[in-house]
Amino acid sequence: MPTKLTPGLPGQRMTSQRRMLLGIISDAGGHLDADELYRRAKGKGARISLSTVYRNLQMFKKLSLIE
């Protein structure tokens, strides 16, 4: 089965969790820490762990998607 790759995440799959986290970050318009990002994702009904939020933030930073 082919893997869905996206231009913004070279070599990475765009999972529903990643899509949601990027959307929350984009909509925030300001600084969010990992705990607040986690709370907002959980508030939207996401099945996500705090460690997943941290891993994705590290990846987003490495790919220069966030500062």
WOVEN-V620097 format. One record per pair of residues at least 24 apart in sequence whose ideal C-beta (glycine too) atoms are under 10 Angstrom apart, sorted by the first residue. I is the first residue (numbers start at 1). J is the second residue. If there is no record, write none. Layout:
BEGIN
i:I j:J
i:I j:J
END
This chain:
BEGIN
i:8 j:60
i:8 j:63
i:8 j:64
i:8 j:65
i:9 j:56
i:9 j:59
i:9 j:60
i:9 j:63
i:9 j:65
i:10 j:63
i:11 j:63
i:12 j:56
i:12 j:59
i:12 j:60
i:12 j:63
i:15 j:48
i:15 j:52
i:15 j:56
i:16 j:46
i:16 j:47
i:16 j:48
i:17 j:41
i:17 j:46
i:17 j:47
i:17 j:48
i:17 j:49
i:17 j:52
i:17 j:53
i:17 j:55
i:17 j:56
i:18 j:52
i:18 j:56
i:18 j:59
i:18 j:60
i:18 j:65
i:20 j:44
i:20 j:45
i:20 j:46
i:20 j:48
i:20 j:56
i:21 j:46
i:21 j:48
i:21 j:52
i:21 j:53
i:21 j:56
i:21 j:57
i:21 j:60
i:21 j:66
i:22 j:56
i:22 j:60
i:22 j:65
i:22 j:66
i:24 j:53
i:25 j:56
i:25 j:57
i:25 j:60
i:25 j:65
i:25 j:66
i:26 j:65
i:26 j:66
i:31 j:66
i:31 j:67
i:32 j:57
i:32 j:66
i:33 j:57
i:34 j:58
END
